[in-house]
Amino acid sequence: MNKAIAGLLAVSMLLAGCGLSIRPLPTARHTQTNWVVRDSEAFEAIAFLNALTGDPLARGHYLADLRHFELLMTAEVKDALAALANFRDQTLHAHLSGFLMSFFLAGNAETLDDLLALTADPDLIRKALQDYDRSLVEINVYYGDQGWQMFEQTVPSLRVVFQFLKDADFAGYWQGGNESQIQQEIDRIYAAVRDWNIVPVIEQHLGFGLPSDQVTIYLIHFLWPYGHHLIGTSLATVPEDSDVGVVRTTVHELLHNPFNNTDPAFWEAANALKEDPFLSEAFAARDPKYGYNNWPDYVAEDSVRALEQRIEESLGLGQRWTWTEDGGMHVLARVLVALMEQQGFPQDGESYQDFIIRMVAEGTLAPGRAESLCCGGS
């Protein structure tokens, strides 16, 4: 699942309050979904950083792989990994892979050699990002000055680690003579998703258009247990996902984020929900290991979960989430699902963010109402 980039949403809220111009949400809609499913040596290396830096959820899944590479590490490599772990824990407060992949996707990284070239000249990435539709910056806050400064902090350590992985033949280790198995997974997933026309349904629930009707799925072995929405309509997930699971994962990731991150009207409404005792208590009691450790990230994830539930019901996929997942912290999603059902959302072309703003303004989602909406409380 996607853990939103902690801190960057909060930064976008501050910018919204400082006179930053608010771009309108995209209006162009699509009628079809064109699927691309592929692998990526570069993204495998980036994903492996999670385990290499001691990510608590990823490390235990790849112990045999870690033992292989740890035997080859120099002190310089260990120091670089420690610096990346410190960056993750003290600055990013999220997962390295999700943060880094979008930057290197913008730079068209395919191989470890590409990663090394881009870390040698990171301005190539920055120039590439400038070619993207700037309205995407308001939807996916990775690329503003704050995000870029954070990325630059990682570059020296990344270069050391990427050179180590190249010298240790990470690419050969990853493929391990399994090229045919990798292609079989790609073929399986493509066959599973090719007939699902999800882009128009997602756009209907968002209330704005996605950047493209081409959905690119990167199948990344070393990404467990995560999935990431990257820039545009690209995402990364694990190849072990079931056929239906890949469709669900794609819906989930393409929904991030379902609002304009720099719209002060949306955040005024969303921040009002912090005053609701039912929601604030659930947020305060969260387990930090699952992420979503600031309010903007929590709002983003639970908004996505609620919209995903509505979309998957309309597609006949049933319910993906259990309400006890991640320690039961996602009560806001339960509230939003109940509210959408009650109000018949989506309807009349209203965007999700305008729906939330209206529900708070009308008092339907006012502080103190959340528990009664979802759980029958008084």
C-alpha positions as a Python dict, from the first residue, in 0.01 Angstrom:
ca = {
    (1, 'M'): (0, 0, 0),
    (2, 'N'): (113, 352, -53),
    (3, 'K'): (248, 545, 245),
    (4, 'A'): (219, 911, 148),
    (5, 'I'): (535, 1117, 159),
    (6, 'A'): (530, 1247, 514),
    (7, 'G'): (604, 1612, 556),
    (8, 'L'): (548, 1707, 193),
    (9, 'L'): (171, 1724, 230),
    (10, 'A'): (224, 1935, 539),
    (11, 'V'): (456, 2162, 342),
    (12, 'S'): (194, 2198, 70),
    (13, 'M'): (-59, 2307, 332),
    (14, 'L'): (178, 2577, 455),
    (15, 'L'): (236, 2696, 99),
    (16, 'A'): (-137, 2709, 42),
    (17, 'G'): (-164, 2951, 331),
    (18, 'C'): (117, 3170, 198),
    (19, 'G'): (-41, 3298, -118),
    (20, 'L'): (67, 3019, -356),
    (21, 'S'): (-157, 3027, -662),
    (22, 'I'): (-398, 2736, -673),
    (23, 'R'): (-421, 2564, -1009),
    (24, 'P'): (-757, 2418, -1111),
    (25, 'L'): (-789, 2042, -1113),
    (26, 'P'): (-757, 1884, -1461),
    (27, 'T'): (-1087, 1864, -1646),
    (28, 'A'): (-1006, 1640, -1946),
    (29, 'R'): (-1163, 1294, -1912),
    (30, 'H'): (-1084, 962, -2075),
    (31, 'T'): (-1300, 681, -2211),
    (32, 'Q'): (-1058, 388, -2201),
    (33, 'T'): (-766, 234, -2013),
    (34, 'N'): (-449, 127, -2195),
    (35, 'W'): (-232, -104, -1985),
    (36, 'V'): (145, -152, -1985),
    (37, 'V'): (304, -410, -1752),
    (38, 'R'): (682, -431, -1721),
    (39, 'D'): (981, -489, -1494),
    (40, 'S'): (1263, -248, -1404),
    (41, 'E'): (1619, -314, -1296),
    (42, 'A'): (1644, 43, -1167),
    (43, 'F'): (1331, 15, -953),
    (44, 'E'): (1442, -322, -815),
    (45, 'A'): (1759, -153, -688),
    (46, 'I'): (1564, 137, -539),
    (47, 'A'): (1313, -97, -375),
    (48, 'F'): (1594, -305, -223),
    (49, 'L'): (1702, 8, -36),
    (50, 'N'): (1406, -46, 198),
    (51, 'A'): (1548, -374, 327),
    (52, 'L'): (1911, -259, 306),
    (53, 'T'): (1838, 37, 533),
    (54, 'G'): (1647, -167, 789),
    (55, 'D'): (1288, -82, 701),
    (56, 'P'): (1103, -273, 977),
    (57, 'L'): (842, -423, 745),
    (58, 'A'): (1068, -500, 449),
    (59, 'R'): (1387, -627, 611),
    (60, 'G'): (1252, -955, 747),
    (61, 'H'): (1111, -1051, 409),
    (62, 'Y'): (1450, -1044, 236),
    (63, 'L'): (1689, -1183, 497),
    (64, 'A'): (1861, -1429, 261),
    (65, 'D'): (1915, -1155, 3),
    (66, 'L'): (2051, -922, 269),
    (67, 'R'): (2298, -1181, 394),
    (68, 'H'): (2432, -1220, 40),
    (69, 'F'): (2500, -849, -6),
    (70, 'E'): (2599, -761, 351),
    (71, 'L'): (2897, -995, 322),
    (72, 'L'): (3025, -778, 37),
    (73, 'M'): (2979, -436, 198),
    (74, 'T'): (3264, -199, 273),
    (75, 'A'): (3259, 50, 557),
    (76, 'E'): (3179, 324, 305),
    (77, 'V'): (2870, 139, 185),
    (78, 'K'): (2752, 75, 541),
    (79, 'D'): (2794, 444, 622),
    (80, 'A'): (2594, 541, 312),
    (81, 'L'): (2312, 304, 408),
    (82, 'A'): (2314, 441, 763),
    (83, 'A'): (2285, 794, 623),
    (84, 'L'): (1988, 690, 408),
    (85, 'A'): (1823, 521, 706),
    (86, 'N'): (1870, 837, 911),
    (87, 'F'): (1722, 1045, 629),
    (88, 'R'): (1421, 814, 615),
    (89, 'D'): (1364, 819, 990),
    (90, 'Q'): (1450, 1181, 1072),
    (91, 'T'): (1353, 1376, 759),
    (92, 'L'): (1130, 1173, 528),
    (93, 'H'): (929, 974, 784),
    (94, 'A'): (818, 741, 504),
    (95, 'H'): (958, 477, 272),
    (96, 'L'): (1262, 547, 60),
    (97, 'S'): (1134, 356, -240),
    (98, 'G'): (813, 554, -281),
    (99, 'F'): (995, 885, -249),
    (100, 'L'): (1284, 801, -482),
    (101, 'M'): (1112, 609, -761),
    (102, 'S'): (920, 906, -896),
    (103, 'F'): (1233, 1117, -924),
    (104, 'F'): (1419, 848, -1116),
    (105, 'L'): (1115, 768, -1328),
    (106, 'A'): (1116, 1131, -1439),
    (107, 'G'): (1480, 1078, -1538),
    (108, 'N'): (1385, 768, -1741),
    (109, 'A'): (1607, 539, -1534),
    (110, 'E'): (1600, 181, -1661),
    (111, 'T'): (1922, 28, -1525),
    (112, 'L'): (2177, 70, -1248),
    (113, 'D'): (2396, 250, -1501),
    (114, 'D'): (2114, 501, -1548),
    (115, 'L'): (2084, 548, -1172),
    (116, 'L'): (2456, 616, -1151),
    (117, 'A'): (2442, 863, -1438),
    (118, 'L'): (2151, 1051, -1282),
    (119, 'T'): (2312, 1068, -938),
    (120, 'A'): (2627, 1201, -1107),
    (121, 'D'): (2419, 1480, -1264),
    (122, 'P'): (2089, 1515, -1073),
    (123, 'D'): (2001, 1831, -1266),
    (124, 'L'): (1897, 1594, -1545),
    (125, 'I'): (1614, 1481, -1319),
    (126, 'R'): (1516, 1833, -1224),
    (127, 'K'): (1499, 1939, -1588),
    (128, 'A'): (1287, 1635, -1668),
    (129, 'L'): (1045, 1718, -1388),
    (130, 'Q'): (1001, 2065, -1531),
    (131, 'D'): (863, 1907, -1847),
    (132, 'Y'): (574, 1752, -1657),
    (133, 'D'): (240, 1925, -1641),
    (134, 'R'): (291, 2158, -1347),
    (135, 'S'): (-65, 2097, -1229),
    (136, 'L'): (62, 1754, -1122),
    (137, 'V'): (269, 1925, -855),
    (138, 'E'): (-51, 2015, -675),
    (139, 'I'): (-182, 1658, -701),
    (140, 'N'): (142, 1473, -619),
    (141, 'V'): (368, 1689, -405),
    (142, 'Y'): (710, 1543, -477),
    (143, 'Y'): (865, 1807, -695),
    (144, 'G'): (855, 2148, -537),
    (145, 'D'): (1161, 2313, -389),
    (146, 'Q'): (1112, 2138, -56),
    (147, 'G'): (1088, 1794, -216),
    (148, 'W'): (1387, 1861, -438),
    (149, 'Q'): (1602, 1973, -146),
    (150, 'M'): (1511, 1653, 34),
    (151, 'F'): (1601, 1446, -271),
    (152, 'E'): (1937, 1621, -304),
    (153, 'Q'): (2025, 1514, 50),
    (154, 'T'): (2014, 1152, -61),
    (155, 'V'): (2222, 1179, -377),
    (156, 'P'): (2577, 1128, -237),
    (157, 'S'): (2471, 820, -39),
    (158, 'L'): (2265, 684, -326),
    (159, 'R'): (2563, 705, -559),
    (160, 'V'): (2776, 499, -320),
    (161, 'V'): (2507, 233, -278),
    (162, 'F'): (2420, 214, -647),
    (163, 'Q'): (2787, 170, -735),
    (164, 'F'): (2810, -106, -476),
    (165, 'L'): (2506, -284, -620),
    (166, 'K'): (2648, -259, -971),
    (167, 'D'): (2987, -394, -861),
    (168, 'A'): (2813, -676, -670),
    (169, 'D'): (2614, -771, -985),
    (170, 'F'): (2277, -690, -832),
    (171, 'A'): (2116, -709, -1177),
    (172, 'G'): (2240, -1063, -1230),
    (173, 'Y'): (2137, -1160, -878),
    (174, 'W'): (1787, -1022, -930),
    (175, 'Q'): (1736, -1201, -1259),
    (176, 'G'): (1917, -1511, -1134),
    (177, 'G'): (1839, -1702, -1449),
    (178, 'N'): (1469, -1630, -1394),
    (179, 'E'): (1411, -1410, -1698),
    (180, 'S'): (1141, -1645, -1824),
    (181, 'Q'): (966, -1642, -1485),
    (182, 'I'): (973, -1263, -1480),
    (183, 'Q'): (816, -1254, -1827),
    (184, 'Q'): (555, -1507, -1720),
    (185, 'E'): (451, -1280, -1433),
    (186, 'I'): (431, -984, -1669),
    (187, 'D'): (215, -1184, -1911),
    (188, 'R'): (-8, -1308, -1627),
    (189, 'I'): (-68, -964, -1486),
    (190, 'Y'): (-132, -811, -1827),
    (191, 'A'): (-389, -1079, -1906),
    (192, 'A'): (-555, -1011, -1570),
    (193, 'V'): (-587, -634, -1613),
    (194, 'R'): (-621, -568, -1986),
    (195, 'D'): (-1002, -579, -1993),
    (196, 'W'): (-1056, -362, -1684),
    (197, 'N'): (-1152, -11, -1793),
    (198, 'I'): (-1084, 162, -1464),
    (199, 'V'): (-964, 510, -1566),
    (200, 'P'): (-1310, 656, -1645),
    (201, 'V'): (-1451, 515, -1319),
    (202, 'I'): (-1166, 663, -1116),
    (203, 'E'): (-1211, 1000, -1286),
    (204, 'Q'): (-1584, 994, -1211),
    (205, 'H'): (-1513, 954, -840),
    (206, 'L'): (-1227, 1203, -829),
    (207, 'G'): (-1420, 1464, -1022),
    (208, 'F'): (-1118, 1545, -1239),
    (209, 'G'): (-917, 1384, -1516),
    (210, 'L'): (-606, 1171, -1476),
    (211, 'P'): (-297, 1277, -1675),
    (212, 'S'): (-330, 987, -1920),
    (213, 'D'): (-534, 679, -2002),
    (214, 'Q'): (-214, 471, -2018),
    (215, 'V'): (-158, 289, -1690),
    (216, 'T'): (194, 151, -1643),
    (217, 'I'): (249, -115, -1377),
    (218, 'Y'): (605, -192, -1267),
    (219, 'L'): (632, -538, -1112),
    (220, 'I'): (907, -511, -849),
    (221, 'H'): (1018, -819, -657),
    (222, 'F'): (1201, -629, -380),
    (223, 'L'): (910, -391, -308),
    (224, 'W'): (720, -607, -56),
    (225, 'P'): (507, -511, 137),
    (226, 'Y'): (451, -182, -41),
    (227, 'G'): (297, -40, -354),
    (228, 'H'): (357, 311, -479),
    (229, 'H'): (179, 558, -700),
    (230, 'L'): (450, 723, -905),
    (231, 'I'): (421, 1029, -1124),
    (232, 'G'): (140, 1043, -1376),
    (233, 'T'): (-47, 715, -1412),
    (234, 'S'): (243, 485, -1325),
    (235, 'L'): (265, 263, -1020),
    (236, 'A'): (488, -2, -870),
    (237, 'T'): (369, -319, -700),
    (238, 'V'): (489, -671, -621),
    (239, 'P'): (454, -950, -880),
    (240, 'E'): (311, -1187, -618),
    (241, 'D'): (-17, -996, -614),
    (242, 'S'): (-324, -1190, -726),
    (243, 'D'): (-503, -1107, -1050),
    (244, 'V'): (-782, -921, -873),
    (245, 'G'): (-530, -780, -627),
    (246, 'V'): (-343, -601, -905),
    (247, 'V'): (-663, -432, -1022),
    (248, 'R'): (-739, -324, -667),
    (249, 'T'): (-383, -202, -611),
    (250, 'T'): (-398, -1, -933),
    (251, 'V'): (-725, 165, -836),
    (252, 'H'): (-581, 249, -495),
    (253, 'E'): (-257, 397, -622),
    (254, 'L'): (-413, 603, -902),
    (255, 'L'): (-641, 767, -646),
    (256, 'H'): (-345, 924, -464),
    (257, 'N'): (-413, 1202, -397),
    (258, 'P'): (-783, 1268, -457),
    (259, 'F'): (-764, 1642, -385),
    (260, 'N'): (-555, 1947, -463),
    (261, 'N'): (-282, 1945, -200),
    (262, 'T'): (-248, 2323, -199),
    (263, 'D'): (-616, 2415, -181),
    (264, 'P'): (-668, 2599, 151),
    (265, 'A'): (-1045, 2546, 140),
    (266, 'F'): (-998, 2170, 137),
    (267, 'W'): (-750, 2176, 423),
    (268, 'E'): (-970, 2408, 627),
    (269, 'A'): (-1241, 2142, 603),
    (270, 'A'): (-1004, 1849, 657),
    (271, 'N'): (-838, 2013, 956),
    (272, 'A'): (-1177, 2076, 1115),
    (273, 'L'): (-1214, 1698, 1138),
    (274, 'K'): (-918, 1686, 1377),
    (275, 'E'): (-1154, 1833, 1636),
    (276, 'D'): (-1380, 1528, 1616),
    (277, 'P'): (-1310, 1313, 1927),
    (278, 'F'): (-1377, 983, 1749),
    (279, 'L'): (-1129, 1062, 1472),
    (280, 'S'): (-868, 1234, 1685),
    (281, 'E'): (-858, 946, 1933),
    (282, 'A'): (-811, 690, 1655),
    (283, 'F'): (-533, 898, 1503),
    (284, 'A'): (-358, 948, 1837),
    (285, 'A'): (-370, 573, 1908),
    (286, 'R'): (-215, 474, 1572),
    (287, 'D'): (87, 245, 1548),
    (288, 'P'): (367, 458, 1395),
    (289, 'K'): (518, 163, 1207),
    (290, 'Y'): (234, 174, 954),
    (291, 'G'): (309, 530, 849),
    (292, 'Y'): (46, 804, 818),
    (293, 'N'): (203, 980, 1113),
    (294, 'N'): (81, 1328, 1032),
    (295, 'W'): (-274, 1444, 974),
    (296, 'P'): (-237, 1528, 601),
    (297, 'D'): (-104, 1180, 525),
    (298, 'Y'): (-381, 1022, 730),
    (299, 'V'): (-648, 1224, 549),
    (300, 'A'): (-498, 1131, 212),
    (301, 'E'): (-481, 757, 282),
    (302, 'D'): (-827, 731, 433),
    (303, 'S'): (-977, 939, 154),
    (304, 'V'): (-823, 698, -95),
    (305, 'R'): (-945, 393, 97),
    (306, 'A'): (-1299, 526, 104),
    (307, 'L'): (-1304, 614, -265),
    (308, 'E'): (-1144, 281, -350),
    (309, 'Q'): (-1418, 98, -163),
    (310, 'R'): (-1689, 281, -355),
    (311, 'I'): (-1516, 218, -689),
    (312, 'E'): (-1453, -149, -625),
    (313, 'E'): (-1813, -201, -522),
    (314, 'S'): (-1921, -46, -852),
    (315, 'L'): (-1680, -277, -1039),
    (316, 'G'): (-1809, -585, -858),
    (317, 'L'): (-1485, -643, -666),
    (318, 'G'): (-1634, -629, -317),
    (319, 'Q'): (-1451, -500, -11),
    (320, 'R'): (-1071, -502, -10),
    (321, 'W'): (-998, -367, 335),
    (322, 'T'): (-1085, -496, 679),
    (323, 'W'): (-1150, -226, 933),
    (324, 'T'): (-896, -379, 1172),
    (325, 'E'): (-607, -336, 927),
    (326, 'D'): (-308, -127, 1040),
    (327, 'G'): (-424, -163, 1398),
    (328, 'G'): (-773, -29, 1324),
    (329, 'M'): (-653, 326, 1268),
    (330, 'H'): (-850, 393, 948),
    (331, 'V'): (-1177, 498, 1107),
    (332, 'L'): (-1191, 809, 890),
    (333, 'A'): (-1224, 580, 587),
    (334, 'R'): (-1522, 408, 752),
    (335, 'V'): (-1683, 744, 815),
    (336, 'L'): (-1627, 858, 457),
    (337, 'V'): (-1766, 536, 306),
    (338, 'A'): (-2081, 572, 517),
    (339, 'L'): (-2111, 938, 422),
    (340, 'M'): (-2074, 865, 51),
    (341, 'E'): (-2339, 593, 72),
    (342, 'Q'): (-2573, 825, 260),
    (343, 'Q'): (-2525, 1112, 14),
    (344, 'G'): (-2514, 906, -307),
    (345, 'F'): (-2165, 1025, -399),
    (346, 'P'): (-2054, 1068, -674),
    (347, 'Q'): (-2323, 1265, -850),
    (348, 'D'): (-2362, 1573, -1069),
    (349, 'G'): (-1989, 1586, -1147),
    (350, 'E'): (-1895, 1706, -799),
    (351, 'S'): (-1528, 1643, -718),
    (352, 'Y'): (-1430, 1457, -405),
    (353, 'Q'): (-1263, 1761, -253),
    (354, 'D'): (-1569, 1979, -316),
    (355, 'F'): (-1786, 1706, -163),
    (356, 'I'): (-1580, 1711, 159),
    (357, 'I'): (-1578, 2090, 172),
    (358, 'R'): (-1957, 2095, 129),
    (359, 'M'): (-2022, 1821, 386),
    (360, 'V'): (-1821, 2005, 651),
    (361, 'A'): (-1974, 2342, 565),
    (362, 'E'): (-2328, 2202, 584),
    (363, 'G'): (-2255, 2034, 917),
    (364, 'T'): (-2315, 1679, 793),
    (365, 'L'): (-1950, 1600, 864),
    (366, 'A'): (-1907, 1850, 1144),
    (367, 'P'): (-1685, 1760, 1442),
    (368, 'G'): (-1878, 1532, 1673),
    (369, 'R'): (-2072, 1362, 1392),
    (370, 'A'): (-1819, 1104, 1272),
    (371, 'E'): (-1898, 817, 1509),
    (372, 'S'): (-2271, 837, 1446),
    (373, 'L'): (-2214, 832, 1071),
    (374, 'C'): (-2016, 511, 1060),
    (375, 'C'): (-2085, 324, 1380),
    (376, 'G'): (-2424, 423, 1511),
    (377, 'G'): (-2287, 623, 1800),
    (378, 'S'): (-2490, 899, 1958),
}
